[in-house]
């Protein structure tokens, strides 16, 4: 007769399988949660951006260094790492070669193909003027218009070739060939001395309206209380039309101080911008975060660096000379994506994966419960077979063995009931069968005991008769 203890390994295997399925489902859920958490950390981790800016000791470099410090103390997501260059041309080259993430470039220079606008750092105006005549020196023919610059020496403040090219654009508009003028460049630090020593007939400077460099140069051009003569670029609209990197602009009266005002009235001119540009392949989220931080701390930085007050949002028009970066455009247009917007698809797929794992786990659990329900049915059938066997056996030892097996069946049944594998009705039927088994064992045990006693009495009687 098969022992009921043989069901033990099968039950243990079933429990082990259930535990494995539960562990697999739990591991899957934890993996999905881990992926979501890792995605959030990756999206919100601090990002250091390399920004190329120059030349050394320039206002642009000082502003960027101030922004870098402000970004650090604000504990924002973006950090700035300034890379000092020789000027805007070198900065543009660095971003073109992928050695910088951001750069400060001049809008009237060649813009790298992989650069897109993030913000306008400042607007620069072109100032053309003729110093006031010095007392005791013979003055030449008075210059009041740009067309009269032919045959003259023009001093350009700053060593960058871009300012010389800018002068040529202006002169070309007035029909003056480059060969008809003598151009000499002066370093910023030597410009005031050059003007005082009358090294040129007229001068050109390009910078912000409130530029300290330009203001000092114009102050040096004032003699005996007489202000310099400012040359208006009357064809500013035409120049802007032919060269989209320039805009028609005006220099306000009194922009450079003095008494009387310098200039005494508004002067037409052209302007161009210094831009903060980013690599095209820089993520939209990163650029949007940088743009948001930039305009959030601009007020803080401008107390120490007034030039920061000139920072403006980029031109988001489709026909802008420098295309705007989508990340910056999203911030300007109020369409910046949140974490949920950017990663909703990943979260949705993660939830779907968790749901699928849950369904698979439920299927396995149902499958295992089906096996356990089948096991419960087999235990009940075994119990019914044991009832018939108990009524036929002639051995009390066999009854003891079957009693132990019945105890094991009871233990297995109660465990299945606790796990929700079998219902109360099944438990009741098993309980009835178990009760019948116990009655059958008790009846058979009593019968076997009576038979043993009768045989013993008969044996004793035969021994007495024989004596």
PyMOL commands that set and color helices and strands:
alter all, ss='L'
color gray80, all
select helices_A, chain A and resi 4-44+59-73+88-96+146-149+161-173+178-180+188-196+212-220+236-242+284-302+306-310+326-332+339-392+396-418+424-466
alter helices_A, ss='H'
color red, helices_A
select strands_A, chain A and resi 47-54+78-85+102-106+115-130+153-157+182-186+202-207+229-230+247-251+267-279+312-313
alter strands_A, ss='S'
color yellow, strands_A
deselect
rebuild
show_as cartoon
